[in-house]
């Protein structure tokens, strides 16, 4: 079955959410490099693969379903201890995730290319062949655990494996019994699990052999504690839990010690062998999910689920290196051809926010009814319309309408907001791959993932950030030996950070590498005819560094597999310009480079300052306006052939908007100067008139008009008059360059 348009969109949205969760769990595994993997993370990845297999099978996506089945088999071997989590396994899982995303991309376009189909089959074979089971041990550690055989018989294979691992490692095991009332036992059990999770591992949850009373139910939780008995008792104080230790006999002399492995089969092994249903799913795995579902939140909520947002930690650090790994199958697309954009425009909204919006709409309907009543009254009796009472009532309803519309606007904007961590997680996964291909050792540090931006801005931001991080690894970070010889740590650091600053968000991408060679930048710019010698001699250091954003600029003499093709940074700047953003670069030779991106929180509805220039009207986004000045022509002076103003001891570049747009200039006794700024850049824009503030919705300009410098779009001011909206980010760049060219 092939899903129709709406069904396909729902499938893509749900599958994208599953893959995003998969990516986060793989990132957590990568963070734990060199440590014992958290079984909950591995089990979460296994459940995600199982969910993806069922979902894709339901929608007739056979290629995704088959690959998910292969991934599920691999993860089942991993979670049952039959496979060791090493770099080869982790690389394979990351590459499989990339293949899933490529398949989902083709599915969203209703395509099925032969190259990707072959890549999928190669990935399935790679996962099937991967690894070998650890060597078997002579002794089954579970034989040393004094646990009733009837309880042992109901354990799933996964629960037996986790119990065996805890016994083998000498973890203190406890039976935690708790009785709850039937009316709220699910919440009580969830609360108990939440208390236990920081203290150790809940291995199994079983109905207790002792009843919970006439109106109650009791459970026995088999628990492996990471803390001592006193800390465990303190953690459970105030809960209905009763603790009882489980005895474990010491290993016999000469038996296998702490070696990990698969135990020899027992005589009753057939009781524990998993049944396989008709789609190949492990019923024991499903039983395990069912057992724990009362105490855990679903990893992948369905379309009707309410949104649950987790607060990101202050910083996430991922250690990455060029580790030996399984070969990448032939036919795999190059990394630079992959886009980081999401395949769906779906945004999950908390039901509470929707309730608030619906209530506001109801209040707007009441205001509408009152306005209709007033209009009808005025039509029936014209004299009433002129009365003072009528005017007061009309004014009151108008103010109410304005307040409710502002609240509705704010609520709708909040509904569009998503954390930038959605992109950060994808980039963290990408860094591992790039570091491996470049042969470098990288620590990737991200922070500020909880900062929110408009969903559409976040999507458009994905690819520019990918370009910057790729450049940081390929151009900025040195190889391990070069760093050691320069007195630096062997591993380079690449940082990604987001920070809210008023109505803007600043995202920085930095590295501690070699920095930008200014001499080399000057030589390349001159040799390629991008600037003249006289222009270079007048450039500030910042202007010289900004030459790297020119189309076709590259300091690389050879092309690498990652970058150095003469494209990338100019694309980054153009994409940010389309978002009314700006990019700034800092670099110091031998210490590193940082790119700072300043972006508006949203582009949907903004407050604007309406101004007049040479008889034409323009709108300036108010979130970029710092202040408004009134200056005399004599206050404008020329420094190095550029017009500037003195603003509280600082030199402010001055731009005549009429001159930039080739409009006839008027002789005036004074100028209104709108001071705008983004990041560290400031500019004074000369205008003739100020008409006040207004909320605007910017619409893009099509065709040739979309390429007009300094204009981001158009808007209707409400009097059926269309005006152009100024692009402040582009004016900051174009205005300074215009004055230089004019000189």
C-alpha positions in Angstrom: 0.0 0.0 0.0 1.3 3.5 -0.9 -0.1 6.2 1.4 -1.9 9.2 -0.1 -0.9 12.9 0.4 -2.2 13.5 3.9 -1.3 10.0 5.2 2.1 10.3 3.7 2.7 13.7 5.5 1.6 12.1 8.8 4.0 9.1 8.2 6.9 11.5 7.4 6.2 13.6 10.5 6.0 10.6 12.8 9.0 8.8 11.3 11.0 12.1 11.5 10.2 12.2 15.3 11.4 8.6 15.7 14.6 9.3 13.8 15.3 12.4 15.9 14.9 10.4 19.1 17.2 7.8 17.6 19.8 10.4 16.9 19.6 11.7 20.5 20.1 8.2 21.9 23.0 7.5 19.6 24.6 10.8 20.7 24.2 9.7 24.4 26.0 6.5 23.5 28.8 8.5 21.9 29.1 10.7 25.0 29.7 7.5 27.1 32.7 6.4 25.0 35.0 4.3 27.0 32.4 3.6 29.7 29.8 0.9 30.1 26.8 1.7 27.9 23.6 2.6 29.6 21.3 -0.3 29.0 18.3 2.1 29.0 19.8 4.0 26.1 20.4 0.8 24.1 16.9 -0.4 24.9 15.4 2.9 23.9 17.2 2.7 20.5 15.9 -0.9 20.1 12.3 0.2 20.8 12.7 3.1 18.3 13.8 0.7 15.6 10.9 -1.6 16.4 8.4 1.3 16.3 9.9 2.5 13.0 9.6 -1.0 11.5 5.9 -1.2 12.5 5.1 2.3 11.3 6.8 1.9 7.9 5.2 -1.5 7.4 1.8 0.0 8.1 2.4 2.7 5.4 3.8 0.3 2.8 7.4 1.7 3.0 9.1 -1.7 2.5 12.7 -0.4 2.2 12.5 1.4 5.6 10.7 -1.5 7.1 13.4 -4.0 6.0 16.3 -1.8 7.1 14.6 -1.2 10.5 14.2 -5.0 10.9 18.0 -5.4 10.3 18.7 -2.6 12.8 16.4 -4.2 15.3 18.2 -7.5 15.0 21.6 -5.8 15.5 20.3 -3.9 18.6 18.7 -7.0 20.0 22.1 -8.7 19.9 23.7 -5.6 21.5 21.1 -5.3 24.3 21.3 -9.0 25.1 25.1 -8.9 25.5 25.8 -11.0 22.3 27.6 -8.1 20.7 30.1 -5.6 22.2 29.5 -1.9 21.6 32.6 -0.6 19.9 33.4 2.1 17.4 32.5 -0.2 14.5 29.0 -0.8 15.9 28.5 2.8 16.7 29.6 4.0 13.3 27.3 1.4 11.7 24.3 2.7 13.7 25.1 6.3 12.8 25.4 5.4 9.1 22.2 3.4 9.3 20.5 6.5 10.7 21.7 8.5 7.7 20.3 5.9 5.4 17.0 6.0 7.2 16.9 9.8 6.7 17.7 9.4 3.0 15.0 6.8 2.5 12.5 9.1 4.3 13.5 11.9 2.0 12.7 9.8 -1.1 9.5 8.6 0.6 8.4 12.2 1.2 8.8 12.9 -2.6 7.2 9.6 -3.6 10.5 8.4 -5.2 12.4 5.2 -5.1 15.9 5.5 -6.6 18.0 2.4 -7.4 21.2 3.9 -5.9 19.6 4.3 -2.5 17.9 0.9 -2.7 21.4 -0.7 -3.3 22.8 1.4 -0.4 20.0 0.1 1.8 20.7 -3.5 0.9 24.5 -3.0 1.6 23.6 -1.5 5.0 21.4 -4.5 5.9 24.3 -6.9 5.0 26.8 -4.8 7.0 24.6 -5.0 10.1 24.0 -8.7 9.6 27.7 -9.4 9.4 28.8 -7.1 12.1 30.7 -8.4 15.1 31.1 -11.7 16.8 29.6 -12.8 20.1 31.8 -12.5 23.2 33.5 -15.8 24.4 31.3 -18.1 26.4 31.9 -18.5 30.1 31.7 -21.7 32.1 29.5 -20.4 34.9 26.1 -18.8 34.6 26.1 -16.0 37.3 22.3 -16.4 37.7 22.9 -19.8 39.4 24.5 -17.9 42.3 21.4 -15.8 42.8 18.9 -17.1 45.4 15.7 -16.3 43.6 12.6 -18.5 43.5 12.4 -20.5 40.3 8.8 -19.4 39.6 9.9 -15.8 39.5 12.9 -16.7 37.3 10.5 -18.4 34.8 8.6 -15.2 34.0 11.6 -13.1 33.2 12.0 -12.0 29.6 15.3 -12.8 27.9 16.4 -9.2 28.2 15.6 -9.1 31.9 17.6 -12.2 32.5 20.5 -10.7 30.6 20.4 -7.5 32.8 20.1 -9.6 36.0 23.0 -11.7 34.9 25.2 -8.6 34.2 24.4 -7.1 37.6 25.3 -10.4 39.4 28.5 -10.7 37.4 29.5 -7.1 38.3 28.8 -7.7 42.0 25.9 -5.1 42.2 23.8 -5.2 45.3 20.3 -6.6 44.3 17.1 -5.8 46.1 13.5 -6.8 45.9 11.4 -3.6 46.2 7.8 -4.2 47.1 5.1 -1.5 46.9 1.3 -1.7 47.2 -0.9 0.9 45.6 -4.6 1.7 45.4 -6.3 0.5 42.2 -7.5 4.0 41.4 -4.0 5.5 40.9 -1.5 2.6 40.9 -0.1 3.7 37.5 0.9 7.1 38.9 2.3 5.6 42.1 4.4 3.1 40.2 5.7 5.9 37.9 6.7 7.9 40.9 8.5 5.0 42.5 10.4 4.3 39.3 11.4 8.0 39.1 12.8 7.7 42.7 14.7 4.5 41.9 16.2 5.5 38.5 18.9 7.8 40.0 19.8 5.1 42.5 20.4 2.2 40.1 18.6 0.0 37.5 15.1 -1.3 37.7 15.6 -4.7 36.1 12.1 -6.1 36.2 8.6 -5.1 37.5 6.4 -8.0 38.4 3.0 -8.5 40.2 3.7 -9.3 43.9 2.9 -12.7 45.3 1.6 -10.9 48.4 -1.8 -9.2 47.7 -2.1 -5.4 48.1 -5.3 -5.4 50.1 -9.0 -5.5 49.1 -8.8 -2.4 46.9 -5.1 -2.5 46.1 -2.4 -4.0 43.9 1.2 -4.8 44.8 4.4 -5.0 42.7 7.8 -6.5 43.2 10.6 -4.6 41.5 14.0 -6.4 41.1 16.5 -3.6 41.5 20.3 -3.3 41.1 21.5 -0.5 43.4 24.4 1.8 42.5 24.3 3.2 46.1 24.7 1.6 49.5 21.7 0.5 51.7 21.6 3.8 53.7 21.4 6.0 50.5 18.8 3.7 49.1 16.6 3.9 52.2 17.0 7.7 52.2 16.0 7.9 48.6 12.8 5.9 49.2 11.9 7.6 52.5 8.2 8.6 52.4 7.3 6.1 49.7 5.3 2.9 50.2 8.3 0.7 49.2 9.6 -2.1 51.3 13.2 -3.3 50.8 14.5 -6.8 51.0 18.0 -7.8 49.8 18.5 -10.7 47.3 21.3 -13.0 48.3 24.1 -13.9 45.9 26.6 -16.7 46.5 30.2 -15.8 45.8 31.7 -17.4 42.7 33.4 -20.7 43.0 37.1 -20.8 43.0 38.5 -21.2 39.5 35.3 -20.1 37.8 35.3 -17.4 35.2 35.5 -14.0 36.9 34.3 -10.7 35.5 34.6 -11.7 31.8 31.5 -10.7 29.8 29.8 -13.4 27.8 26.8 -15.5 26.9 26.1 -18.2 29.4 25.8 -21.8 28.4 22.3 -23.0 27.7 20.3 -24.4 30.6 18.1 -27.4 30.4 15.0 -25.2 30.6 16.3 -22.9 27.9 13.2 -23.5 25.8 11.1 -21.7 28.3 13.1 -18.5 27.7 13.5 -18.7 23.9 11.7 -15.8 22.3 8.7 -16.5 20.1 8.7 -14.7 16.8 5.6 -13.2 15.4 4.7 -13.0 11.8 6.6 -9.7 11.2 9.7 -11.0 12.9 9.3 -9.0 16.1 10.7 -10.4 19.3 7.6 -11.0 21.6 9.9 -11.0 24.6 11.0 -7.5 23.6 7.3 -6.4 23.3 6.6 -8.0 26.7 9.4 -6.0 28.2 8.0 -2.8 26.8 4.6 -3.7 28.1 6.0 -4.5 31.6 7.7 -1.1 31.9 5.1 1.0 30.1 3.3 1.8 33.3 6.3 3.6 34.7 7.8 5.3 31.7 6.9 8.0 29.3 6.6 6.7 25.7 9.8 7.5 23.8 7.9 8.4 20.6 4.4 9.9 21.2 1.8 9.5 18.5 0.2 12.3 16.5 -2.4 13.0 19.2 0.1 13.2 22.1 0.8 16.3 24.0 4.2 17.9 23.7 6.6 17.2 26.5 9.7 19.4 26.6 12.8 18.5 28.5 15.1 21.2 29.6 18.5 20.8 28.0 21.6 20.5 30.2 23.9 23.5 30.4 26.4 22.0 28.0 26.8 18.8 26.0 30.3 17.5 25.3 30.9 14.8 22.7 34.3 13.2 22.3 35.0 12.3 18.7 38.0 10.8 16.9 39.0 9.2 13.7 38.5 5.7 15.0 38.9 2.5 13.1 35.5 1.5 11.8 33.8 -0.7 9.3 34.2 0.4 5.6 31.5 2.7 4.2 29.5 0.9 1.5 30.0 2.0 -2.1 27.4 4.3 -3.5 27.0 6.3 -0.4 26.4 10.0 -1.1 29.1 12.4 -0.1 28.5 14.2 3.2 28.4 17.6 1.6 25.4 16.6 -0.5 23.2 15.9 2.6 20.9 18.6 3.8 20.3 18.9 7.6 16.8 20.3 7.0 13.8 18.4 8.4 11.5 16.7 6.0 8.4 17.9 7.7 7.0 21.3 8.7 5.1 19.8 11.6 5.3 21.5 15.0 4.0 19.7 18.1 2.1 22.2 20.3 1.2 21.8 23.9 -2.6 21.3 24.3 -2.6 24.1 27.0 -1.4 26.6 24.4 -4.1 25.6 22.0 -6.7 26.0 24.7 -5.5 29.5 25.3 -5.7 30.3 21.6 -9.2 28.9 21.3 -10.3 31.0 24.4 -9.0 34.1 22.8 -10.8 33.4 19.5 -14.0 33.1 21.6 -13.4 36.5 23.2 -12.7 38.0 19.7 -16.1 36.7 18.5 -17.8 38.5 21.4 -16.0 41.8 20.5 -17.0 41.2 16.9 -20.7 40.9 18.0 -20.5 44.1 19.9 -18.9 46.0 17.0 -21.7 44.6 14.7 -24.3 45.9 17.2 -22.7 49.3 17.2 -22.6 49.4 13.4 -26.2 48.4 13.2 -27.3 51.0 15.7 -25.4 53.7 13.7 -27.2 52.7 10.5 -30.6 52.9 12.1 -30.1 56.3 13.7 -27.4 58.5 12.3 -27.5 60.9 15.3 -26.5 58.1 17.6 -23.2 57.8 15.8 -22.2 61.3 16.8 -23.1 60.9 20.5 -20.4 60.9 23.1 -21.6 57.7 24.7 -21.5 55.9 21.3 -17.9 57.1 20.8 -16.8 55.9 24.2 -18.3 52.5 23.7 -16.7 52.2 20.3 -13.3 53.2 21.7 -13.6 50.6 24.5 -14.4 47.8 22.1 -11.5 48.8 19.9 -9.1 48.7 22.8 -10.4 45.3 23.8 -9.9 44.2 20.2 -6.3 45.4 20.1 -5.4 43.7 23.4 -6.9 40.4 22.3 -5.3 40.5 18.9 -1.9 41.1 20.5 -2.4 38.2 22.9 -3.5 36.0 19.9 -0.5 37.1 17.9 1.8 36.3 20.8 0.2 32.8 21.3 0.5 31.9 17.7 4.2 33.0 17.6 4.9 30.8 20.7 3.2 27.9 18.9 5.8 28.2 16.0 8.8 28.2 18.4 11.0 25.2 18.6 14.4 24.7 20.5 17.5 25.1 18.4 18.7 21.9 20.1 16.8 20.1 17.4 19.5 21.2 14.9 22.3 20.9 17.5 21.7 17.2 18.0 21.8 16.5 14.3 25.1 18.5 14.0 26.7 16.6 16.9 26.0 13.4 15.0 27.5 14.9 11.8 30.7 16.0 13.5 31.6 12.4 14.3 31.5 11.5 10.6 33.4 14.6 9.5 36.1 14.0 12.1 36.6 10.5 10.9 36.8 11.5 7.3 39.3 14.3 8.1 41.5 12.1 10.2 41.2 14.5 13.2 40.3 14.2 16.8 37.5 16.6 17.9 35.7 17.4 21.1 32.3 18.9 20.1 30.8 21.1 22.8 27.2 22.5 22.5 25.2 24.7 24.8 22.1 26.8 24.7 20.0 24.1 22.9 16.9 25.2 24.9 16.9 28.6 23.2 13.8 28.9 20.9 13.5 30.2 17.4 10.7 30.2 14.8 10.4 26.7 13.3 11.0 28.1 9.7 14.2 29.9 10.8 15.5 26.8 12.5 15.0 24.8 9.3 16.7 27.4 7.2 19.6 27.6 9.7 20.5 23.9 9.5 22.6 24.0 6.3 24.5 27.2 7.1 25.5 25.8 10.5 26.6 22.5 8.8 28.8 24.5 6.4 30.4 26.4 9.3 31.1 23.3 11.4 32.6 21.5 8.4 34.9 24.5 7.8 35.9 24.5 11.4 37.0 20.9 11.3 38.6 21.0 7.8 40.1 24.5 7.8 40.4 25.4 11.4 41.3 22.4 13.5 44.8 21.0 13.1 45.8 17.3 13.1 46.8 15.7 16.4 50.5 15.8 15.8 50.5 19.4 14.6 48.6 20.5 17.8 51.0 18.7 20.0 54.0 20.3 18.3 52.3 23.7 18.8 51.8 23.1 22.5 48.1 22.5 22.3 46.0 19.5 23.5 45.9 16.6 21.1 42.2 17.0 20.6 40.7 20.1 19.0 37.6 21.7 20.3 34.6 22.9 18.2 32.0 24.8 20.1 28.4 25.5 19.1 26.5 28.0 21.4 23.1 29.7 21.3 22.2 32.7 23.5 19.0 34.9 23.6 19.7 38.6 23.4 16.4 40.6 23.5 14.5 40.1 20.2 17.5 38.3 18.7 19.3 35.0 19.1 23.1 34.9 18.7 24.5 31.5 17.6 28.3 31.1 17.6 30.5 28.4 15.9 34.1 28.5 17.2 37.2 26.4 17.2 40.6 26.5 18.9 42.5 25.8 15.7 45.1 27.7 13.6 42.9 30.8 12.9 42.6 32.7 9.6 45.8 33.6 7.8 45.2 37.3 6.9 48.2 37.5 4.6 46.9 34.5 2.7 43.4 36.1 2.5 44.9 39.3 1.1 47.0 37.4 -1.5 44.0 35.3 -2.7 41.7 38.3 -2.9 44.2 40.2 -5.1 45.2 37.2 -7.3 41.5 36.5 -8.1 40.7 40.1 -8.8 38.1 40.3 -6.0 39.6 43.6 -4.7 42.2 46.1 -5.9 45.4 47.0 -4.1 44.0 50.4 -3.2 40.9 48.9 -1.7 42.9 46.4 0.4 45.2 49.2 1.7 42.1 51.0 3.1 40.4 48.0 4.6 40.1 47.5 8.3 41.0 44.1 9.8 37.3 43.2 10.0 36.7 44.1 6.4 39.7 42.0 5.3 38.4 39.0 7.2 35.0 39.5 5.6 36.6 38.8 2.2 36.2 35.1 2.9 32.4 35.5 2.4 32.9 36.6 -1.3 31.7 34.0 -3.9 34.5 31.8 -5.2 36.9 32.7 -2.3 39.0 29.8 -0.9 42.5 29.8 0.6 42.9 26.1 -0.3 45.2 25.2 -3.2 43.7 21.7 -3.4 40.2 20.4 -3.1 39.5 18.1 -0.2 36.5 15.7 0.3 35.1 18.1 2.9 35.6 21.6 1.7 38.0 23.8 -0.3 35.7 23.9 -3.3 35.3 27.7 -3.3 31.7 27.5 -2.1 30.2 27.5 1.3 30.7 30.7 3.2 29.1 32.9 0.5 26.1 30.6 0.6 26.1 30.9 4.4 26.0 34.7 4.2 23.3 34.7 1.6 21.1 32.3 3.5 21.4 34.4 6.7 20.6 37.5 4.7 17.3 35.8 3.6 16.5 35.4 7.3 17.3 39.1 8.1 20.4 37.9 9.9 24.0 38.8 9.9 27.3 37.0 10.3 30.4 38.3 11.9 33.9 36.6 12.1 36.6 36.8 14.6 40.0 35.1 14.3 43.4 35.2 15.9 46.3 33.4 14.3 47.2 30.2 16.3 44.2 30.6 18.7 41.2 29.9 16.6 38.2 31.3 14.7 34.6 32.2 15.7 31.6 33.0 13.6 28.7 34.8 15.3 25.3 34.6 13.7 22.7 37.2 14.9 19.1 36.3 13.9 15.6 37.6 14.7 13.4 35.3 16.9 10.7 35.2 14.3 9.9 36.6 10.8 6.2 36.0 10.9 4.8 39.2 12.5 7.1 42.0 13.6 6.7 45.6 14.8 8.0 48.1 12.4 8.9 51.8 12.3 7.3 53.4 9.2 9.5 56.1 7.6 9.4 58.4 4.5 12.3 59.0 2.1 12.0 61.2 -1.0 8.2 60.9 -1.0 8.3 57.1 -0.7 7.3 55.0 2.4 9.4 52.2 3.9 9.1 49.9 7.0 12.1 49.3 9.3 11.8 46.2 11.6 11.7 47.7 15.1 13.7 44.9 16.7 16.8 46.3 14.9 16.2 50.0 15.7 18.3 51.2 18.6 17.4 54.9 18.7 16.3 57.8 16.6 18.3 61.1 16.3 17.7 64.5 14.8 20.9 65.9 13.3 21.9 69.0 11.3 23.8 68.7 8.0 26.9 70.2 9.7 26.9 67.3 12.2 27.8 65.0 9.3 31.5 64.7 8.6 33.8 62.8 6.3 36.5 60.4 7.5 38.6 58.5 5.0 36.0 59.5 2.3 33.1 58.0 4.3 30.3 60.0 5.9 30.0 59.4 9.6 28.3 60.9 12.7 29.7 61.3 16.2 27.5 59.4 18.7 28.5 59.8 22.3 32.2 59.6 21.4 31.8 56.8 18.9 32.0 57.1 15.1 28.8 55.9 13.5 28.7 55.1 9.7 26.1 57.3 8.0 23.9 56.1 5.0 21.6 58.3 2.9 18.8 55.9 2.0 17.6 58.0 -0.9 21.1 58.0 -2.4 21.4 54.2 -2.0 18.1 53.6 -3.8 18.9 56.3 -6.5 16.0 58.6 -5.4 16.0 62.4 -5.8 17.5 63.9 -2.7 15.8 66.8 -1.0 17.5 69.9 0.6 16.6 69.7 4.3 17.6 71.7 7.3 17.8 68.5 9.4 17.9 64.8 9.1 16.1 62.1 11.1 18.6 59.4 11.6 17.4 55.9 12.5 20.3 54.1 14.3 20.0 50.4 13.6 22.3 47.6 14.8 22.9 43.8 14.7 25.6 42.1 16.7 28.5 44.6 16.9 27.6 46.6 13.8 25.9 50.0 13.9 24.6 52.2 11.1 22.8 55.6 11.0 20.2 55.7 8.2 19.0 59.1 7.0 15.2 59.5 6.5 13.0 62.5 5.8 9.9 61.6 7.8 8.7 59.4 10.7 5.2 58.0 10.6 5.0 55.9 13.7 5.0 52.2 14.5 2.8 49.4 13.2 2.7 45.6 13.3 3.4 44.2 9.8 3.5 40.8 8.1 6.3 40.7 5.6 5.6 39.0 2.3 8.5 37.9 0.0 9.1 39.7 -3.4 9.1 37.4 -6.4 11.1 37.4 -9.6 13.7 40.1 -10.1 12.6 42.2 -7.2 13.8 39.5 -4.8 17.4 40.4 -5.7 17.1 44.1 -4.8 19.7 45.0 -2.2 18.4 46.3 1.1 14.8 45.1 0.7 13.5 42.0 2.4 9.9 42.1 1.2 6.7 44.1 1.2 3.8 44.7 3.5 0.3 46.2 3.5 0.0 49.0 6.1 -3.8 48.5 6.4 -4.9 51.4 4.3 -4.5 49.2 1.1 -1.1 50.8 0.6 1.8 48.4 -0.1 5.3 49.5 1.1 8.7 47.9 1.0 10.4 46.5 4.1 14.0 47.3 4.7 16.5 44.5 5.2 18.6 45.9 8.1 21.3 43.1 7.9 21.9 43.8 4.2 21.9 47.6 4.7 24.6 47.3 7.4 26.8 45.5 4.8 25.7 47.2 1.6 25.6 50.7 3.1 29.2 50.7 4.1 30.3 49.1 0.8 28.2 51.6 -1.1 30.0 54.6 0.5 33.4 52.9 -0.3 32.5 52.4 -3.9 31.2 55.9 -4.3 34.4 57.3 -2.9 
